[in-house]
Amino acid sequence: MSRLRLKTQLLISTLLIISALTGAMLLIVRHTVRAEIDDQVRDSVTASVRAFESVQNQRRDQLSRTTAMLAELPTLKALMTTNHAPTIRDGSLPFWQLAGSDLFLLANPKGEIMALHAKKSGLNGADVEQDLTRSLDGNEDAAWWYADDQLYWAFIRPITAGSGSDTKQLGALAIGYQVDSTVAEQLALVAGGKIVLVTGGKVIASTLSSREQGELQDHLGQYTALLGSGTQEVNLAAEPYQVAAVSLHADPRTPVQCYVLIPLRRPMGFSGKLDRTILALGISALLCATLLLSFVARTITRPMDNLLAGVRALARGDYAFSITPRGSSEVVELGTAFSKMRGELLASQRRQIETEQVAALGRAASSISHDLRHSLAAVVANAEFLYEADKLKLDRDEIFEEIKIASEQMTELLDSLRELAREHRTLALVTASLESVVRHSADAILARPEFRNRSISIQAPPHTTGVFDPKKIERVFFNLLLNACEATSDRGKINIEIKCSDNSFEVRIADDGIGIPAGIRSTLFDPFISSGKSNGTGLGLAIVSKIVHDHYGSVGVEHTGETGTIFLVKFPRSQNGMGDSMETEIHEPNRSPA
């Protein structure tokens, strides 16, 4: 993100903050709704338990009084004295109707059932008798009985005759009410949801539909961990519920659990609607923030963009670029400081350029005077030898040749200075073959006695025709090959590779010499820069750079090191239309290097 513009960074940061806040709001709302649902479920469970206990206490009082009253009826005691099951069964009907209970039974002193009446027909008497025996043995006056998938809360009372030491037990009376869907519906009204009553791992009563009850029965074991604490979301018949559980009766013989299921469709619908509303508001906030921030960011970053443009212009060397400090006081102060710094830098650069110009002029004068003095000394000395040749018996031709060489060196030095002094491009453009020009340069180098053992190879495509000044381009490659030969050993190898495209030439000159010294690499193409040459003028590469740039090209060192150096020369294949200040002549190129 650090590479992005300031305006983009501000925009992205704001959008991320708004998105994070919207997401956080959605999570908070969802968590709040869920917590509210969980609280509602727990409150419903608590209310259901209280309602159940309230109903249970009311029925306990009612059935306890009814049981005690019936057990004291003389007619019932008289009926029990018969100890005849059919008689007791037939005679017990009025008493059952009088009790108004769901379960009514009479048993003899041994606990054997003599009469059994229940609202649900077909009740298994053996299961009831087993529960009765357990209650009698435990001297329980109230107990939970589970028989034929039915749960009863029964109240037991002994039937006795006589008093004091003459008391005789005639049997036992039990009255109970069934815990069924009626009880579940009463609890559901209080809980505000749906109720499921479970005992022995089976659903005994519920307000669910048959399909929902069946699914709940199949997965009942998964919800046992909810007893006493916690809630869980379940789906029954594609209907979402939040469920909690509580134990109504903890006796391991007949445990009774109550499951409260709160429907989630309405709360979830409300939560979804609220989420969509918040999301829509968040998107609207994003759009509004984008528009507003774009305007604000432009106001903030426009002065910075102006300052950045000034810095880039300064990097290009444009000291005239106008900067208008606007915006906050910090930005104005920064712009003013930059303008002041730019002025000081320009003044410093001018002073440095003037100093360097003076130094360069001094170096040039020293180098030129040295080279001219050396050549003039050779001319004078050989002229004296030529005058005294007959007396000293010297070879006039040899002396004349040395005078000629010294004269050519002075002429070459003056031509180089004149070439560097030209400010305008003066090119004699003709259509020529670059390969032919390069080969003439190589032949001229190899013609020198000191370079006859060098090896120069040239790779070129079939067609290297272009429009350029062949005389000056030949001088470019002559100077480059001369440097390459001087940098290699006596058996050194130099390879020239020419590449052509539709619009340009690329020429690489690679040698296996010792490389360019690190101290002159940055100023290699400056005038009067020379290293490792006893009589070098330091103008060769400067002239190369001047001629190549006159051809709208470039020259540079592509690689240098202990294994050799590669120079790369690039220039357009055609100079037509490249500039207006050219002197165009049509003639055959001079094949000898300047």
C-alpha positions in Angstrom: 0.0 0.0 0.0 3.0 2.3 0.5 3.4 2.5 -3.3 -0.1 3.9 -3.8 -0.8 7.5 -4.1 -1.8 9.5 -1.0 -5.3 10.1 -2.4 -5.8 6.3 -3.0 -4.4 5.5 0.4 -6.9 7.8 2.1 -9.8 6.4 0.1 -8.9 2.8 0.7 -8.2 3.4 4.5 -11.6 5.1 4.9 -13.5 2.4 3.0 -11.8 -0.3 5.1 -12.7 1.5 8.3 -16.4 1.9 7.2 -16.5 -1.7 6.1 -15.0 -2.9 9.4 -17.5 -0.8 11.4 -20.4 -2.1 9.3 -19.2 -5.7 9.8 -18.7 -5.1 13.6 -22.3 -3.6 13.8 -23.7 -6.7 12.1 -21.8 -9.0 14.4 -22.9 -7.0 17.5 -26.6 -7.0 16.3 -26.5 -10.7 15.6 -24.9 -11.4 18.9 -27.4 -9.2 20.7 -30.3 -10.9 19.0 -28.9 -14.3 19.8 -28.3 -13.3 23.4 -31.9 -12.0 23.6 -33.2 -15.3 22.2 -31.2 -17.3 24.7 -32.5 -15.1 27.6 -36.0 -15.6 26.3 -35.5 -19.4 26.2 -34.1 -19.4 29.8 -36.9 -17.2 31.0 -39.4 -19.5 29.3 -37.8 -22.6 30.9 -37.9 -20.9 34.3 -41.6 -19.9 33.8 -42.5 -23.4 32.6 -40.9 -25.0 35.7 -42.7 -22.6 38.0 -46.0 -23.2 36.2 -45.5 -26.9 36.4 -44.6 -26.7 40.1 -47.6 -24.5 40.7 -50.0 -27.0 39.0 -48.3 -29.9 40.7 -48.7 -28.3 44.2 -52.4 -27.6 43.4 -53.0 -31.1 42.4 -51.0 -32.4 45.2 -53.2 -30.6 47.7 -56.4 -31.6 45.8 -55.5 -35.3 45.4 -54.0 -35.6 48.9 -57.3 -34.4 50.4 -59.4 -36.6 48.0 -57.3 -39.7 48.8 -57.5 -39.1 52.5 -61.3 -38.6 52.3 -62.0 -41.7 50.2 -59.7 -43.9 52.3 -61.9 -43.0 55.3 -65.3 -43.8 53.7 -67.0 -46.6 55.6 -68.6 -47.9 52.3 -65.1 -48.2 50.8 -63.8 -50.0 53.9 -66.7 -52.3 53.8 -66.1 -53.1 50.1 -62.4 -53.9 50.9 -63.4 -56.3 53.6 -64.9 -58.6 51.0 -61.4 -59.3 49.6 -63.2 -60.4 46.4 -61.6 -58.8 43.3 -64.7 -58.8 41.0 -66.8 -57.4 43.8 -64.3 -54.7 44.6 -63.8 -53.9 40.9 -67.5 -53.4 40.3 -68.1 -51.6 43.6 -65.1 -49.2 43.0 -66.7 -47.4 40.0 -68.7 -44.9 42.0 -65.6 -44.1 44.1 -63.5 -43.5 40.9 -66.1 -41.2 39.6 -66.2 -39.4 42.9 -62.4 -38.9 42.8 -62.5 -37.5 39.3 -58.9 -38.6 38.6 -57.1 -40.1 35.6 -56.0 -43.2 37.6 -57.8 -45.1 40.4 -56.8 -48.4 42.0 -57.5 -50.5 45.1 -55.1 -53.1 46.3 -55.2 -55.7 49.1 -52.7 -55.6 52.0 -50.2 -57.7 49.9 -50.1 -55.1 47.2 -52.1 -57.1 44.7 -54.4 -54.9 42.6 -58.1 -55.6 43.2 -59.5 -52.8 41.0 -57.8 -50.6 38.4 -59.5 -47.8 36.5 -57.9 -45.3 34.0 -59.1 -42.9 31.4 -56.8 -44.6 28.9 -58.1 -48.1 28.3 -55.8 -51.1 28.1 -53.5 -50.0 30.9 -51.0 -52.7 31.8 -51.9 -53.7 35.4 -48.6 -55.5 35.9 -46.5 -52.4 35.4 -48.9 -50.4 37.7 -48.7 -53.2 40.3 -44.9 -53.1 40.2 -44.9 -49.3 40.7 -47.4 -49.7 43.5 -45.3 -52.3 45.3 -42.2 -50.1 45.0 -44.1 -47.1 46.5 -45.6 -49.2 49.4 -42.2 -50.7 50.2 -40.8 -47.2 50.3 -43.7 -45.8 52.4 -44.2 -43.2 49.7 -47.4 -41.1 49.9 -46.8 -39.7 46.3 -44.8 -41.1 43.4 -44.3 -41.0 39.6 -45.5 -44.1 37.8 -44.6 -44.9 34.2 -46.7 -47.6 32.5 -47.5 -48.2 28.8 -45.7 -45.0 27.8 -47.9 -43.1 30.1 -46.7 -41.0 33.1 -48.8 -40.6 36.2 -48.3 -38.8 39.4 -50.0 -41.0 42.0 -50.9 -40.5 45.7 -51.1 -43.6 47.9 -53.1 -43.9 51.1 -53.6 -47.1 53.2 -57.2 -48.2 54.0 -57.5 -49.3 57.6 -60.2 -50.4 60.0 -60.3 -49.9 63.8 -58.1 -47.7 65.9 -55.2 -48.0 68.2 -53.8 -51.5 68.7 -56.9 -52.9 67.0 -56.1 -51.2 63.7 -56.3 -53.6 60.8 -55.0 -52.8 57.2 -57.6 -53.6 54.6 -55.6 -52.5 51.6 -54.4 -49.4 49.8 -55.9 -46.7 47.7 -54.0 -44.8 44.9 -55.3 -41.9 42.9 -53.2 -40.2 40.1 -53.4 -37.8 37.2 -51.7 -38.3 33.9 -49.0 -36.0 32.6 -50.2 -35.7 29.0 -50.5 -33.1 26.2 -53.0 -31.1 28.3 -50.2 -30.4 30.8 -47.8 -29.6 27.9 -50.3 -27.2 26.4 -50.7 -25.4 29.8 -46.9 -25.1 30.1 -46.6 -23.9 26.5 -49.0 -21.0 27.2 -46.7 -19.9 30.0 -43.5 -20.5 28.1 -44.6 -18.8 24.9 -43.1 -21.6 22.8 -43.5 -25.4 22.4 -43.1 -27.9 25.2 -41.9 -31.5 25.1 -42.0 -33.8 28.2 -39.7 -36.8 28.2 -39.2 -39.7 30.4 -37.2 -42.8 30.0 -35.8 -41.5 26.7 -39.3 -41.3 25.2 -41.6 -38.4 24.4 -44.7 -38.7 26.6 -46.3 -35.3 25.8 -45.6 -32.4 23.5 -47.2 -29.6 21.6 -45.2 -30.4 18.5 -46.6 -31.8 15.3 -46.3 -35.5 14.7 -43.5 -35.0 12.2 -41.5 -32.6 14.5 -42.0 -34.9 17.4 -40.7 -37.9 15.4 -37.6 -36.0 14.4 -37.1 -34.9 18.0 -37.4 -38.4 19.2 -34.8 -39.6 16.7 -32.2 -37.0 17.9 -33.2 -36.9 21.6 -29.9 -38.2 22.8 -28.1 -35.1 21.4 -29.9 -32.7 23.7 -29.3 -34.4 27.1 -26.3 -32.2 27.6 -28.6 -29.2 27.7 -30.2 -30.2 31.0 -29.7 -27.5 33.6 -27.8 -25.0 31.4 -27.2 -23.9 27.8 -29.3 -23.7 24.7 -29.0 -25.1 21.2 -30.4 -24.4 17.8 -32.2 -27.2 16.1 -34.3 -27.7 13.0 -37.4 -29.8 13.1 -39.3 -30.3 9.9 -37.5 -27.4 8.4 -38.5 -25.2 11.3 -35.7 -23.5 13.4 -36.0 -23.6 17.2 -33.9 -22.6 20.1 -34.1 -25.4 22.7 -33.3 -25.6 26.4 -34.1 -28.4 28.9 -34.8 -28.7 32.6 -35.3 -31.7 34.9 -38.8 -31.8 36.4 -38.2 -35.0 38.4 -34.8 -36.3 39.1 -35.7 -39.8 40.4 -33.6 -42.2 38.4 -36.5 -44.6 38.3 -38.8 -42.2 36.5 -36.8 -39.1 35.4 -38.9 -36.4 33.8 -37.4 -33.7 31.6 -39.1 -30.7 30.1 -37.8 -29.3 26.8 -38.8 -25.7 25.9 -38.5 -24.9 22.1 -38.8 -21.2 21.1 -39.5 -20.7 17.3 -36.7 -18.8 15.6 -38.4 -18.0 12.3 -39.7 -14.6 13.4 -36.6 -13.5 15.4 -34.4 -14.7 12.6 -36.5 -12.9 10.1 -36.2 -9.7 12.1 -32.5 -10.3 12.5 -32.1 -10.8 8.7 -34.2 -7.6 8.0 -32.0 -5.7 10.5 -28.8 -7.1 8.9 -30.0 -6.0 5.4 -30.9 -2.6 6.7 -27.5 -2.2 8.3 -25.8 -3.5 5.2 -27.7 -1.1 3.0 -26.8 1.8 5.3 -23.2 0.6 5.3 -23.1 0.5 1.4 -24.7 4.0 1.3 -22.2 5.2 3.8 -19.4 3.7 1.6 -20.7 5.5 -1.5 -21.2 8.8 0.3 -17.8 8.5 1.9 -16.2 7.7 -1.4 -17.7 10.8 -3.0 -16.9 13.1 0.0 -13.4 11.7 0.5 -12.6 12.1 -3.2 -13.3 15.8 -2.9 -11.5 16.1 0.4 -8.6 14.0 -0.8 -8.2 16.2 -3.9 -8.1 19.3 -1.7 -5.5 17.6 0.5 -3.4 16.0 -2.1 -3.5 18.6 -4.9 -0.7 20.7 -3.2 1.2 17.5 -2.7 0.8 16.6 -6.4 2.1 20.1 -7.3 5.1 19.6 -5.0 5.7 16.1 -6.4 5.6 17.5 -10.0 8.2 20.1 -8.9 10.5 17.3 -7.4 10.2 15.3 -10.6 11.0 18.4 -12.7 14.0 19.0 -10.5 15.1 15.4 -11.1 14.9 16.1 -14.8 17.0 19.2 -14.4 14.1 21.6 -15.0 14.7 24.4 -12.6 12.0 26.7 -14.2 9.0 24.5 -13.2 6.5 26.7 -11.3 5.4 25.6 -7.9 2.4 27.4 -6.2 2.4 26.5 -2.4 -1.3 26.1 -1.4 -3.2 24.1 1.1 -2.5 23.8 4.8 0.2 25.8 6.5 2.5 22.7 6.7 2.2 22.2 2.9 2.8 25.9 2.1 5.8 25.8 4.4 7.1 22.7 2.7 6.6 24.2 -0.8 8.3 27.4 0.1 11.3 25.4 1.6 11.4 23.4 -1.6 11.5 26.5 -3.8 14.2 27.9 -1.7 16.2 24.7 -1.8 15.8 24.5 -5.6 17.2 28.0 -6.0 20.1 27.2 -3.8 20.7 24.0 -5.6 20.6 25.8 -9.0 23.1 28.4 -7.8 25.3 25.6 -6.4 25.1 23.7 -9.6 26.1 26.7 -11.6 29.0 27.4 -9.4 30.0 23.7 -9.7 29.7 23.8 -13.5 31.8 26.9 -13.7 34.4 25.4 -11.5 34.4 22.2 -13.5 34.6 24.1 -16.7 37.7 26.0 -15.5 39.2 22.7 -14.3 38.4 21.0 -17.6 39.8 23.9 -19.5 43.0 23.7 -17.5 43.3 19.9 -18.0 42.6 20.4 -21.7 45.2 23.1 -22.1 47.7 21.0 -20.2 47.0 17.9 -22.2 46.9 19.7 -25.6 50.1 21.7 -24.9 51.9 18.5 -23.8 50.8 16.6 -26.9 51.6 19.4 -29.3 54.9 20.1 -27.6 55.8 16.4 -27.9 54.9 16.3 -31.6 56.6 19.7 -32.3 59.7 18.5 -30.5 59.8 15.4 -32.7 59.4 17.6 -35.9 62.2 20.0 -34.8 64.5 17.2 -33.8 64.0 15.3 -37.0 64.3 18.5 -39.1 67.7 19.0 -37.6 68.6 15.4 -38.3 67.4 15.9 -41.9 69.6 19.0 -42.2 72.6 17.0 -41.0 71.7 13.8 -42.7 74.6 13.8 -45.2 77.1 14.7 -42.6 75.8 12.1 -40.1 75.0 9.6 -42.9 71.4 9.2 -41.8 68.4 7.7 -43.8 66.5 10.7 -45.1 63.3 8.6 -45.8 63.2 7.4 -42.3 63.6 10.9 -40.8 60.9 12.2 -43.2 58.5 9.4 -42.2 58.9 10.3 -38.5 58.2 14.0 -39.3 55.1 12.9 -41.2 53.9 10.8 -38.3 54.3 13.7 -35.8 52.5 16.0 -38.2 49.6 13.6 -38.5 49.4 13.2 -34.7 49.1 17.0 -34.4 46.5 17.1 -37.2 44.5 14.3 -35.6 44.6 16.1 -32.2 43.4 19.4 -33.8 40.6 17.6 -35.8 39.4 15.9 -32.6 39.3 19.2 -30.8 37.4 20.8 -33.7 34.9 17.8 -33.7 34.3 18.3 -30.0 33.9 22.0 -30.4 31.1 21.8 -32.9 27.8 22.5 -31.3 25.7 21.7 -34.4 25.4 18.3 -36.0 27.2 18.3 -39.4 26.5 14.9 -40.9 27.1 13.9 -44.5 24.3 11.4 -44.8 24.4 8.7 -47.4 23.0 5.2 -47.9 25.7 2.8 -46.8 26.3 -0.7 -45.4 27.1 -0.7 -41.7 28.9 -4.0 -42.0 31.2 -2.6 -44.6 32.0 0.5 -42.5 32.8 -1.8 -39.4 35.0 -4.0 -41.6 37.0 -1.0 -42.9 37.5 0.1 -39.2 38.8 -3.3 -38.3 41.1 -3.5 -41.3 42.6 -0.1 -40.4 43.2 -1.3 -36.8 44.8 -4.5 -37.9 47.0 -2.6 -40.4 48.9 -1.1 -37.4 52.1 -3.1 -36.7 51.4 -3.3 -32.9 47.9 -4.9 -33.5 48.7 -7.4 -36.2 48.4 -10.4 -33.8 44.9 -9.3 -32.6 41.9 -11.4 -33.8 38.7 -9.4 -34.8 35.6 -11.4 -35.7 32.4 -9.8 -37.1 28.9 -11.3 -37.1 26.3 -9.5 -39.1 23.0 -10.2 -40.8 22.7 -10.2 -44.6 21.4 -6.7 -44.9 22.9 -3.8 -42.8 22.1 -0.9 -45.1 21.1 2.4 -43.5 21.3 6.2 -43.9 24.1 7.7 -41.8 27.5 9.5 -42.1 29.8 6.5 -42.9 33.0 8.5 -42.3 32.1 9.5 -38.8 30.6 6.1 -37.9 33.8 4.5 -39.2 35.7 6.8 -36.8 33.4 5.7 -34.0 34.2 2.0 -34.5 37.9 2.8 -35.2 38.2 4.5 -31.8 36.3 1.7 -30.0 38.4 -1.0 -31.6 41.5 0.9 -30.8 40.5 1.0 -27.1 39.7 -2.7 -27.2 43.0 -3.6 -28.8 44.9 -1.5 -26.3 43.0 -3.3 -23.4 43.9 -6.8 -24.6 47.0 -8.9 -24.7 49.1 -9.5 -27.8 46.9 -12.5 -28.8 43.7 -10.8 -27.7 40.3 -11.6 -29.3 37.6 -9.0 -30.2 34.2 -9.9 -31.3 31.8 -7.5 -33.1 28.1 -8.4 -33.3 25.7 -6.4 -35.5 22.0 -6.6 -35.1 19.4 -4.8 -37.2 15.7 -4.1 -36.7 13.4 -2.2 -39.0 14.3 1.1 -37.3 17.7 0.8 -35.5 21.2 -0.7 -35.4 22.7 -2.4 -32.3 26.4 -3.1 -32.3 28.3 -4.9 -29.5 32.1 -4.8 -29.3 33.4 -7.4 -26.8 37.0 -7.9 -25.9 38.8 -10.2 -23.5 40.9 -7.5 -21.9 41.4 -6.5 -18.3 38.3 -4.3 -18.0 37.8 -0.6 -17.4 39.3 0.8 -14.1 36.6 1.6 -11.5 37.9 5.1 -11.1 37.0 6.3 -14.6 33.8 4.3 -15.3 31.5 7.1 -14.4 33.5 9.7 -16.6 34.6 7.3 -19.3 33.1 9.4 -22.1 34.2 12.8 -20.8 37.1 14.6 -22.7 40.7 14.1 -21.6 39.9 10.9 -19.6 42.6 8.3 -20.2 44.0 5.4 -18.2 46.9 3.0 -18.8 48.1 4.8 -22.1 51.5 6.4 -22.3 50.5 8.8 -25.1 46.7 8.9 -25.0 44.8 12.2 -25.4 41.6 11.1 -23.7 39.5 12.3 -26.7 38.7 9.0 -28.4 35.6 8.0 -26.4 34.4 11.6 -26.1 34.4 11.8 -29.9 32.6 8.5 -30.1 29.9 9.8 -27.7 29.6 13.1 -29.7 29.2 11.3 -33.1 26.7 8.7 -31.8 24.6 11.4 -30.2 24.7 13.4 -33.4 23.1 10.3 -35.0 20.4 10.4 -32.2 21.9 7.2 -30.7 23.5 6.1 -27.5 26.8 4.4 -26.5 27.6 2.8 -23.2 29.4 0.0 -21.4 27.1 -3.0 -21.2 29.5 -5.1 -19.1 33.1 -4.8 -17.8 35.2 -6.9 -15.5 38.3 -9.0 -15.3 37.1 -11.2 -18.2 36.6 -8.3 -20.6 34.4 -5.4 -21.6 31.4 -5.1 -23.9 30.5 -1.7 -25.5 27.0 -1.3 -26.9 26.3 1.3 -29.6 22.7 2.0 -30.7 21.5 4.5 -33.4 18.6 4.8 -35.8 18.8 3.0 -39.1 17.7 6.2 -41.0 18.5 9.8 -40.0 16.0 11.3 -42.4 13.6 13.6 -40.6 15.5 13.2 -37.3 16.7 16.8 -37.1 16.8 20.1 -38.9 20.4 21.3 -38.3 22.1 18.7 -40.5 24.4 19.3 -43.4 23.4 16.6 -45.9 25.8 15.6 -48.7 25.8 12.6 -51.1 29.2 11.2 -51.7 31.1 8.0 -51.2 32.6 7.6 -47.7 36.2 8.0 -47.0 37.5 4.6 -46.1 40.3 5.7 -43.8 39.6 6.5 -40.2 39.7 10.1 -39.1 
